[in-house]
Amino acid sequence: MPFKVSFELGDADLQHLAEVAQVRQSAARAQPSEQIVAAAREVYLKGAQAHLADFVRERYSRLGTMLEMVEDAEWRLSQEDSQRLINALACFSEPATGTSSALDQAIMIELVSRDLHHDLEAYRDFCKFREAQIAKRHSPPGTDREQWLSQRRATLQERMHKRRKRDLDAAPGPVRSLFSLFGL
């Protein structure tokens, strides 16, 4: 029987998580993006291999999607969007240990994925489109493929930017600061 559990993060909790994110992002600035991605992948793999509750495992799958997005050559993020994603992944530059449990990581993934909601949604739509077109066209990588992918990619990334801006513009002061809690 499913059982719903909810909890509230208070100002002190959010401040603590923001500080953790800022410390990790600051430390990650001295590292190449490949090293940041590798560290986040290690966190993801440890979470994916662990015996975790479904709600924690689902959060880890979002981290997996972020990793796919940053490494997908056909998604072609702009430098600004790519840096935004690297900043998000820097929040996971340390594996879950003693003071940083898998649940703490899942909470951080939840908060970061909320900031990246429109990015993740656009990327998922891109992947679905790509898979459907590959099945329909049976086309190998090439100029024709790049043409139909580039049109869809441009549309989805434009949608992503508009929705992100709309949400930020509509957010009241405290919510606006939550949107930028992790410097995303």
C-alpha positions in Angstrom: 0.0 0.0 0.0 1.5 3.4 -1.0 2.2 5.8 1.8 2.7 9.5 1.3 5.3 11.3 3.4 6.0 15.0 3.1 8.2 17.3 5.0 9.0 21.0 4.9 12.4 22.5 4.5 12.7 25.6 6.7 14.8 28.7 6.1 17.7 27.2 8.0 17.5 24.0 6.0 17.5 25.9 2.7 20.3 28.1 3.9 22.4 25.0 4.8 21.7 23.4 1.4 22.6 26.6 -0.4 25.8 26.9 1.6 26.7 23.3 0.7 26.0 24.0 -2.9 28.0 27.2 -2.9 31.0 25.5 -1.2 30.9 22.6 -3.8 30.5 24.9 -6.7 33.3 27.1 -5.5 35.6 24.2 -5.1 34.5 22.9 -8.5 35.5 26.2 -10.3 39.1 25.1 -10.0 38.3 21.8 -11.7 37.8 21.1 -15.4 34.2 20.4 -16.3 35.1 16.8 -17.1 36.2 16.2 -13.5 32.9 17.8 -12.2 30.9 15.5 -14.5 32.9 12.5 -13.4 32.3 13.3 -9.7 28.6 13.7 -10.3 28.6 10.4 -12.2 30.2 8.7 -9.3 27.5 10.0 -7.0 24.9 8.9 -9.5 26.3 5.4 -9.9 26.6 4.8 -6.1 23.0 5.9 -5.7 21.8 3.8 -8.7 23.6 0.7 -7.3 22.5 1.1 -3.7 19.3 -0.4 -2.3 17.3 2.8 -1.9 13.7 3.6 -1.4 11.9 4.3 -4.7 11.4 8.0 -4.0 15.2 8.4 -3.5 16.0 6.2 -6.5 13.7 8.4 -8.6 15.6 11.5 -7.6 18.9 9.8 -8.6 17.4 9.0 -12.0 17.0 12.8 -12.5 20.7 13.2 -11.8 21.3 10.5 -14.5 19.2 12.6 -16.9 21.4 15.7 -16.1 24.5 13.6 -16.9 23.0 12.4 -20.2 22.1 16.0 -21.1 25.6 17.4 -20.5 27.2 14.6 -22.6 24.7 14.4 -25.4 26.6 15.8 -28.5 23.3 16.2 -30.4 21.6 18.4 -27.7 24.3 21.1 -28.2 23.7 23.4 -25.3 24.9 27.0 -25.6 27.9 27.9 -23.5 25.7 29.6 -20.9 23.3 26.7 -20.7 26.2 24.2 -20.5 27.8 26.2 -17.7 24.4 26.3 -15.8 24.3 22.5 -16.0 27.9 22.1 -14.9 27.1 24.4 -12.0 24.2 22.1 -11.1 26.4 19.0 -11.4 29.0 20.6 -9.1 26.5 20.3 -6.3 27.2 16.6 -6.5 31.0 16.7 -6.4 31.1 14.6 -3.3 29.7 11.1 -2.8 27.2 10.5 0.0 29.1 9.7 3.2 28.5 10.1 6.9 27.3 13.7 7.0 26.0 13.6 3.5 23.6 10.6 3.2 21.8 9.3 0.1 18.7 11.1 1.3 20.6 14.4 1.6 21.8 13.9 -2.0 18.2 13.1 -3.1 17.0 16.3 -1.5 19.7 18.3 -3.3 18.8 16.5 -6.5 15.2 17.5 -6.0 16.0 21.1 -5.4 18.5 21.3 -8.4 16.1 19.5 -10.7 13.4 22.0 -9.8 15.7 24.8 -10.9 16.4 22.8 -14.1 12.8 21.7 -14.6 12.4 23.3 -18.0 15.8 22.2 -19.1 15.1 18.6 -18.2 11.6 18.7 -19.8 13.0 20.1 -23.1 15.8 17.5 -23.1 13.4 14.6 -22.5 11.2 15.9 -25.3 14.2 16.1 -27.6 15.2 12.5 -26.8 11.6 11.3 -27.5 11.6 13.1 -30.8 15.0 11.8 -31.8 14.1 8.2 -30.9 10.8 8.5 -32.8 12.4 10.0 -35.9 15.2 7.4 -35.9 12.6 4.6 -35.8 10.5 6.3 -38.5 13.3 7.3 -40.9 15.8 4.5 -40.2 18.5 7.1 -40.9 22.1 6.9 -39.8 23.8 10.0 -38.5 24.4 12.5 -41.3 23.3 15.9 -42.7 19.6 14.9 -43.1 19.5 13.8 -39.5 21.3 17.0 -38.3 18.8 19.1 -40.2 15.7 17.6 -38.5 17.4 17.5 -35.2 18.6 21.1 -35.3 15.1 22.4 -36.0 13.6 20.5 -33.1 16.6 21.3 -30.8 16.2 25.1 -31.6 12.5 25.0 -30.9 12.9 23.1 -27.6 15.8 25.2 -26.3 13.9 28.4 -27.2 10.9 27.1 -25.3 13.1 26.2 -22.3 14.5 29.7 -22.2 11.1 31.4 -22.5 9.6 29.2 -19.7 12.6 29.8 -17.4 12.4 33.5 -17.9 8.6 33.5 -17.5 8.9 31.6 -14.2 11.6 33.9 -12.9 9.8 37.1 -13.9 6.6 35.9 -12.2 8.2 34.7 -9.0 7.8 36.9 -5.9 11.1 37.9 -4.1 11.5 34.9 -1.8 10.6 32.4 -4.5 12.9 34.2 -6.9 15.8 33.8 -4.5 14.9 30.1 -4.2 15.1 29.8 -8.1 18.6 31.0 -7.9 19.4 29.1 -4.6 22.2 27.2 -6.3 23.5 29.9 -8.6 21.7 28.3 -11.6 
